[in-house]
Amino acid sequence: MAQRDGSIFLYLFIGSLFLFGIMATLFFFSVSEQAQLTANLAETERKLSGQREDHRSVTRDLTELRILVGGATYEDSPWPDNSVFKQRLQEGIQKEVNDALKELGQGPREYAYIVEPFEDIPDVLRTLRTRLGEVKAQASAETDARSQQTETHKQTVSDLRRQNVDHLEQAGVLEAKIEELDSACREKEEELLQKIEDLNDQMSYEILSLKRSLSFKENQMRGVQNRLDAILEEARKEKTFDDSEPDAKILSVLSESQKAWVGIGRKQHLQKGLIFRVFEVGSGGRRVYKGSAEVRRVDDELAEVRLEEEDSLNPISEGDFIASPFYDPGKTPVFVFAGTGLASKNVTKDYLESKIRSYGGDIRAAVDLNTDYVVLTQNYQSSAQYRTARELGVAVMRERDLLEFIGR
């Protein structure tokens, strides 16, 4: 039992020594680490002190830079960002430099950094000083020229003053002459006024005589106008082809062959193929139509025609008259159609117009003083062409009459 207790004590003693060794070792390492930490702390404080000194130096440099770039106003204010300086650079220095370059006739420039304008400003200033010197020299020359002009002007004024004195002397002489002329003018004026008064009296008498004569002429004109109105009213009545003058006479007739000769030919511009109506003048001047004559051969002053009689009991004979709306040796006959359409179903309006033109006639749409005949077709009474023909006294022709002359 005692031996067992001794062993336990021995184990306890050995364990205690082991724990003490471990604690001693830990203490030694702790003291050594603390010394190292102390040394590191001292080194860190030394570096931090150096950094603080560098910070104070940078701060001083930055403050001086702020004052240099922006002035004293930037000394204590927060440092602006890069965009603020770019805006001031573009709106400030760059704008002023470009305005100066524009005045000098040079192109604009752009700056990205603050130091760039300082390379151009000296050249711009030198150029401006040169221009300023030139302007001053020019101004001085202009001043000298103005001085010379002023002296010349003074001399001119002096000469004008002397001339003015001479003119005043001459004016005195002229005033005397003017007074003489004024007196002569008054005498002449009185003489002219008397003549004017005499002329007025004479004109009053003549005006009175002219008024009486004018009144008499007006009465005469009213009478003439009344007669003219009656004549115009008669002229407005409808005229037909029967009212037109005959074109020629039949000189001889060969009844066996239905041939005849008329007294017009090539010299009167007669055309082959033209058809005339043949008539004689009956009692009371009424026309009696006997048939038609178609031109077959044309000589200088004679023409051969083929006759077509309407009544064998009333044959065409020598001395009968012929007439055609297409024949006028002096001009081209003008035709106008009035109405809405043709009554005949065997021909068309285009056919009639082509035949009229082939005979030397002209076709127009409106009636005027140059119209020779108005061709009346269906519903012609309501047409403007017919009304105008009545007003102007233009001769009218029925559709059937035109067909007779066309010679279908």
C-alpha positions as CSV (number, residue, x, y, z in Angstrom):
1,M,0.0,0.0,0.0
2,A,2.8,2.4,0.9
3,Q,4.6,1.4,-2.3
4,R,1.5,2.2,-4.3
5,D,1.2,5.6,-2.7
6,G,4.8,6.3,-3.4
7,S,4.4,5.5,-7.1
8,I,1.4,7.8,-7.3
9,F,3.4,10.6,-5.7
10,L,6.2,10.1,-8.1
11,Y,3.8,10.2,-11.0
12,L,2.3,13.4,-9.7
13,F,5.7,15.0,-9.2
14,I,6.8,14.1,-12.7
15,G,3.5,15.4,-14.1
16,S,4.0,18.7,-12.2
17,L,7.5,19.0,-13.5
18,F,6.2,18.5,-17.1
19,L,3.5,21.1,-16.7
20,F,6.0,23.5,-15.2
21,G,8.3,23.0,-18.2
22,I,5.5,23.6,-20.6
23,M,4.5,26.8,-18.7
24,A,8.1,28.0,-18.7
25,T,8.4,27.4,-22.4
26,L,5.1,29.2,-23.1
27,F,6.2,32.1,-20.9
28,F,9.5,32.3,-22.8
29,F,7.8,32.3,-26.2
30,S,5.3,34.9,-24.9
31,V,8.0,37.3,-23.8
32,S,9.9,36.8,-27.0
33,E,6.7,37.5,-29.1
34,Q,5.9,40.6,-27.1
35,A,9.3,42.0,-27.7
36,Q,8.9,41.3,-31.4
37,L,5.5,43.0,-31.4
38,T,6.9,46.0,-29.5
39,A,9.7,46.2,-32.1
40,N,7.1,45.9,-34.9
41,L,5.0,48.6,-33.3
42,A,7.9,51.0,-33.1
43,E,8.7,50.4,-36.8
44,T,5.1,50.9,-37.7
45,E,4.9,54.2,-35.8
46,R,8.2,55.3,-37.5
47,K,6.7,54.5,-40.9
48,L,3.4,56.2,-40.0
49,S,5.3,59.3,-39.0
50,G,7.1,59.4,-42.3
51,Q,3.8,58.9,-44.2
52,R,2.3,61.8,-42.2
53,E,5.1,64.0,-43.1
54,D,4.7,63.0,-46.8
55,H,1.0,63.7,-46.5
56,R,1.6,67.1,-45.1
57,S,4.1,67.8,-47.9
58,V,1.6,66.6,-50.6
59,T,-1.1,68.7,-48.9
60,R,1.1,71.8,-49.1
61,D,2.0,71.0,-52.8
62,L,-1.7,70.4,-53.6
63,T,-2.7,73.7,-51.9
64,E,-0.1,75.6,-53.8
65,L,-1.3,73.9,-57.0
66,R,-4.9,74.8,-56.3
67,I,-3.9,78.4,-55.8
68,L,-1.8,78.3,-59.0
69,V,-4.6,76.9,-61.1
70,G,-7.7,78.3,-59.7
71,G,-6.6,81.2,-57.5
72,A,-7.0,81.8,-53.8
73,T,-10.6,80.8,-53.9
74,Y,-9.6,77.2,-54.3
75,E,-7.2,77.2,-51.3
76,D,-9.7,75.8,-48.7
77,S,-12.5,74.6,-51.0
78,P,-12.9,71.0,-52.1
79,W,-10.8,70.2,-55.1
80,P,-13.2,70.0,-58.2
81,D,-13.3,67.0,-60.4
82,N,-11.8,66.9,-63.9
83,S,-15.0,67.8,-65.7
84,V,-15.1,71.2,-64.0
85,F,-11.7,72.1,-65.2
86,K,-12.4,70.9,-68.7
87,Q,-15.6,73.0,-68.8
88,R,-13.6,76.1,-67.6
89,L,-10.9,75.3,-70.1
90,Q,-13.3,75.1,-73.0
91,E,-15.6,77.9,-72.0
92,G,-12.8,80.1,-70.7
93,I,-9.3,80.0,-72.1
94,Q,-10.2,78.0,-75.3
95,K,-13.1,80.4,-76.2
96,E,-11.0,83.5,-75.6
97,V,-8.1,82.1,-77.7
98,N,-10.4,81.1,-80.5
99,D,-12.1,84.5,-80.5
100,A,-8.7,86.1,-80.9
101,L,-7.7,83.6,-83.7
102,K,-11.0,84.4,-85.5
103,E,-10.1,88.1,-85.5
104,L,-6.7,87.2,-86.9
105,G,-8.3,85.1,-89.7
106,Q,-7.1,81.7,-88.3
107,G,-8.9,78.5,-87.6
108,P,-10.2,77.4,-84.1
109,R,-8.2,75.2,-81.7
110,E,-9.2,72.6,-79.1
111,Y,-7.4,72.0,-75.8
112,A,-7.4,68.9,-73.6
113,Y,-5.1,70.0,-70.9
114,I,-4.6,73.3,-69.0
115,V,-1.0,73.8,-70.0
116,E,-1.8,73.6,-73.8
117,P,-3.2,77.1,-74.2
118,F,0.0,78.7,-72.7
119,E,1.9,77.4,-75.7
120,D,-0.4,79.4,-78.1
121,I,-1.1,82.5,-76.0
122,P,2.3,84.1,-76.5
123,D,2.0,83.8,-80.4
124,V,-1.5,85.2,-80.3
125,L,-0.5,88.1,-78.1
126,R,2.5,88.9,-80.4
127,T,0.3,88.8,-83.4
128,L,-2.3,91.0,-81.7
129,R,0.5,93.5,-80.7
130,T,1.6,93.5,-84.3
131,R,-1.9,94.1,-85.6
132,L,-2.4,96.8,-82.9
133,G,0.8,98.6,-84.1
134,E,-0.5,98.4,-87.7
135,V,-3.8,99.8,-86.6
136,K,-2.1,102.6,-84.7
137,A,0.1,103.4,-87.7
138,Q,-3.0,103.5,-90.0
139,A,-4.9,105.6,-87.5
140,S,-1.9,108.0,-87.4
141,A,-1.8,108.2,-91.2
142,E,-5.6,108.8,-91.3
143,T,-5.2,111.5,-88.7
144,D,-2.5,113.2,-90.8
145,A,-4.7,112.9,-93.8
146,R,-7.6,114.4,-92.0
147,S,-5.4,117.2,-90.8
148,Q,-4.3,117.8,-94.4
149,Q,-8.0,117.7,-95.4
150,T,-8.9,120.2,-92.7
151,E,-6.3,122.6,-93.9
152,T,-7.5,122.2,-97.4
153,H,-11.1,122.7,-96.2
154,K,-10.1,125.9,-94.3
155,Q,-8.5,127.2,-97.4
156,T,-11.6,126.4,-99.4
157,V,-13.8,128.1,-96.9
158,S,-11.6,131.2,-97.1
159,D,-11.9,131.2,-100.9
160,L,-15.7,130.7,-100.7
161,R,-15.9,133.6,-98.3
162,R,-14.1,135.9,-100.8
163,Q,-16.3,134.6,-103.6
164,N,-19.4,135.2,-101.4
165,V,-18.4,138.9,-101.0
166,D,-18.1,139.1,-104.8
167,H,-21.5,137.4,-105.2
168,L,-23.1,139.9,-102.8
169,E,-21.8,142.8,-104.9
170,Q,-23.2,141.1,-108.0
171,A,-26.5,140.4,-106.1
172,G,-26.9,144.2,-105.6
173,V,-26.7,144.7,-109.3
174,L,-29.1,141.8,-109.9
175,E,-31.6,143.2,-107.4
176,A,-31.7,146.5,-109.4
177,K,-32.3,144.5,-112.6
178,I,-35.0,142.4,-110.9
179,E,-36.9,145.5,-109.8
180,E,-36.8,146.8,-113.4
181,L,-38.0,143.4,-114.7
182,D,-40.7,143.2,-112.0
183,S,-42.1,146.6,-113.1
184,A,-42.1,145.5,-116.7
185,C,-43.8,142.2,-115.7
186,R,-46.6,144.0,-113.9
187,E,-47.3,146.2,-116.9
188,K,-47.3,143.0,-119.1
189,E,-49.5,141.2,-116.6
190,E,-52.1,144.0,-116.7
191,E,-52.0,143.9,-120.5
192,L,-52.4,140.1,-120.6
193,L,-55.3,140.2,-118.0
194,Q,-57.1,142.6,-120.3
195,K,-56.6,140.3,-123.2
196,I,-57.8,137.3,-121.1
197,E,-60.9,139.2,-120.2
198,D,-61.6,140.0,-123.8
199,L,-61.0,136.4,-124.8
200,N,-63.4,135.2,-122.0
201,D,-66.1,137.4,-123.4
202,Q,-65.5,136.0,-126.9
203,M,-65.4,132.4,-125.6
204,S,-68.7,132.9,-123.7
205,Y,-70.3,134.0,-126.9
206,E,-68.8,131.1,-128.9
207,I,-69.8,128.6,-126.2
208,L,-73.3,129.8,-126.3
209,S,-73.4,129.4,-130.1
210,L,-71.8,125.9,-129.8
211,K,-74.4,124.8,-127.3
212,R,-77.2,125.9,-129.6
213,S,-75.5,124.0,-132.5
214,L,-75.0,121.0,-130.3
215,S,-78.6,120.9,-129.2
216,F,-79.6,121.0,-132.9
217,K,-77.1,118.2,-133.8
218,E,-78.4,116.1,-130.9
219,N,-82.0,116.4,-132.2
220,Q,-80.7,115.3,-135.6
221,M,-78.8,112.4,-134.1
222,R,-81.8,111.2,-132.3
223,G,-83.7,111.1,-135.5
224,V,-80.8,109.2,-137.2
225,Q,-80.6,106.8,-134.3
226,N,-84.4,106.1,-134.6
227,R,-84.0,105.3,-138.2
228,L,-80.9,103.2,-137.5
229,D,-82.7,101.2,-134.8
230,A,-85.5,100.5,-137.4
231,I,-82.9,99.4,-139.9
232,L,-81.1,97.2,-137.3
233,E,-84.4,95.6,-136.3
234,E,-85.1,94.8,-139.9
235,A,-81.5,93.3,-140.2
236,R,-82.1,91.1,-137.2
237,K,-84.8,89.2,-139.0
238,E,-83.8,85.8,-140.2
239,K,-82.0,85.7,-143.5
240,T,-81.7,82.6,-145.6
241,F,-79.7,81.5,-148.6
242,D,-82.4,83.0,-150.8
243,D,-81.4,86.5,-149.6
244,S,-77.8,86.1,-150.9
245,E,-76.7,87.6,-154.2
246,P,-76.3,85.3,-157.3
247,D,-72.8,84.3,-158.3
248,A,-73.2,84.3,-162.1
249,K,-75.5,83.8,-165.1
250,I,-75.9,80.9,-167.5
251,L,-74.5,82.1,-170.9
252,S,-75.8,79.3,-173.1
253,V,-77.5,75.9,-172.8
254,L,-77.0,72.7,-174.8
255,S,-80.3,71.0,-173.8
256,E,-79.7,67.7,-175.7
257,S,-76.6,66.9,-173.6
258,Q,-77.7,68.7,-170.4
259,K,-74.6,71.0,-170.7
260,A,-74.4,74.7,-170.2
261,W,-71.7,77.4,-169.8
262,V,-71.5,80.1,-167.1
263,G,-69.6,83.4,-167.1
264,I,-67.0,82.6,-164.3
265,G,-63.8,80.6,-164.5
266,R,-60.3,80.0,-163.2
267,K,-59.6,83.8,-162.8
268,Q,-62.5,84.0,-160.4
269,H,-61.1,81.0,-158.4
270,L,-63.9,78.6,-159.5
271,Q,-63.2,75.0,-158.6
272,K,-64.2,71.8,-160.4
273,G,-66.9,69.7,-158.8
274,L,-68.7,72.7,-157.1
275,I,-72.5,72.6,-157.3
276,F,-74.7,75.6,-157.9
277,R,-78.5,76.0,-157.6
278,V,-80.1,77.4,-160.7
279,F,-83.0,79.9,-160.5
280,E,-84.9,82.7,-162.2
281,V,-86.3,85.8,-160.7
282,G,-90.1,85.7,-160.8
283,S,-92.8,88.3,-160.0
284,G,-92.1,90.4,-157.0
285,G,-88.4,89.4,-157.0
286,R,-89.2,85.8,-155.8
287,R,-86.7,83.1,-156.8
288,V,-88.0,80.2,-158.8
289,Y,-85.5,77.3,-158.5
290,K,-85.2,75.1,-161.6
291,G,-82.4,72.6,-160.6
292,S,-78.7,72.4,-160.1
293,A,-75.5,72.8,-162.1
294,E,-72.3,70.9,-161.3
295,V,-69.0,72.3,-162.6
296,R,-67.3,69.8,-164.9
297,R,-64.5,71.9,-166.7
298,V,-63.0,75.3,-165.9
299,D,-61.4,77.7,-168.3
300,D,-60.0,81.2,-167.6
301,E,-63.3,83.0,-167.8
302,L,-65.8,80.3,-168.6
303,A,-66.9,77.0,-167.1
304,E,-68.8,74.0,-168.4
305,V,-71.5,72.7,-166.1
306,R,-73.8,69.6,-166.1
307,L,-77.4,70.5,-165.6
308,E,-80.0,68.6,-163.5
309,E,-83.5,70.0,-164.0
310,E,-86.3,69.7,-161.4
311,D,-89.2,70.2,-163.9
312,S,-89.0,69.5,-167.6
313,L,-91.9,71.9,-168.2
314,N,-89.7,74.7,-166.8
315,P,-86.3,74.0,-168.3
316,I,-83.0,75.8,-167.4
317,S,-82.4,78.4,-170.0
318,E,-79.9,81.2,-171.0
319,G,-80.0,84.1,-168.5
320,D,-80.9,82.1,-165.5
321,F,-78.8,82.7,-162.3
322,I,-76.6,80.3,-160.3
323,A,-75.7,80.6,-156.6
324,S,-73.7,78.5,-154.1
325,P,-72.8,79.1,-150.5
326,F,-69.4,77.6,-151.1
327,Y,-68.4,80.0,-153.8
328,D,-66.9,83.4,-153.0
329,P,-64.0,84.5,-155.2
330,G,-62.9,87.0,-152.6
331,K,-62.6,84.9,-149.4
332,T,-63.1,81.5,-147.8
333,P,-66.8,81.0,-146.8
334,V,-67.3,80.3,-143.1
335,F,-70.0,77.8,-141.8
336,V,-71.3,77.2,-138.3
337,F,-73.6,74.3,-137.4
338,A,-76.5,75.1,-135.0
339,G,-78.5,72.4,-133.3
340,T,-78.1,69.0,-131.6
341,G,-77.9,66.6,-134.5
342,L,-78.7,65.8,-138.2
343,A,-82.2,64.9,-139.3
344,S,-80.8,62.9,-142.2
345,K,-79.8,59.3,-141.3
346,N,-77.8,58.8,-144.6
347,V,-74.9,61.2,-143.8
348,T,-73.0,62.2,-140.7
349,K,-71.8,65.6,-139.5
350,D,-68.2,64.6,-140.0
351,Y,-69.0,63.7,-143.7
352,L,-70.7,67.1,-144.2
353,E,-67.7,69.0,-142.6
354,S,-65.2,67.1,-144.8
355,K,-67.2,67.9,-147.9
356,I,-67.4,71.6,-146.9
357,R,-63.7,71.7,-146.5
358,S,-63.1,69.9,-149.8
359,Y,-65.1,72.7,-151.5
360,G,-62.8,75.3,-149.9
361,G,-65.1,76.2,-146.9
362,D,-64.1,76.7,-143.3
363,I,-66.0,75.4,-140.2
364,R,-66.1,77.1,-136.9
365,A,-67.8,76.5,-133.5
366,A,-69.0,80.0,-132.8
367,V,-70.9,82.7,-134.8
368,D,-69.3,86.1,-135.3
369,L,-69.3,88.9,-137.9
370,N,-67.0,86.7,-140.2
371,T,-69.6,83.9,-140.4
372,D,-71.2,83.5,-143.8
373,Y,-73.9,80.7,-143.2
374,V,-75.3,79.0,-140.2
375,V,-76.5,75.4,-141.0
376,L,-79.7,74.7,-139.1
377,T,-80.0,71.1,-137.8
378,Q,-82.4,69.5,-135.2
379,N,-83.4,71.7,-132.2
380,Y,-81.5,74.7,-133.7
381,Q,-84.0,77.2,-132.1
382,S,-82.5,76.7,-128.6
383,S,-78.9,76.9,-129.7
384,A,-76.6,79.9,-128.9
385,Q,-75.3,79.9,-132.5
386,Y,-78.8,80.5,-133.9
387,R,-79.6,83.3,-131.5
388,T,-76.3,85.0,-132.4
389,A,-77.0,84.6,-136.1
390,R,-80.3,86.4,-135.6
391,E,-78.7,89.2,-133.7
392,L,-75.9,89.7,-136.2
393,G,-78.1,89.1,-139.3
394,V,-76.0,86.1,-140.5
395,A,-77.8,84.0,-143.3
396,V,-79.1,80.6,-142.3
397,M,-79.3,77.5,-144.4
398,R,-81.5,74.4,-143.8
399,E,-79.9,71.0,-143.6
400,R,-81.7,69.8,-146.8
401,D,-80.4,72.9,-148.7
402,L,-76.8,72.0,-147.7
403,L,-77.3,68.4,-148.8
404,E,-78.3,69.7,-152.3
405,F,-75.0,71.6,-152.6
406,I,-72.9,68.7,-151.2
407,G,-73.8,66.5,-154.2
408,R,-74.1,63.1,-152.7
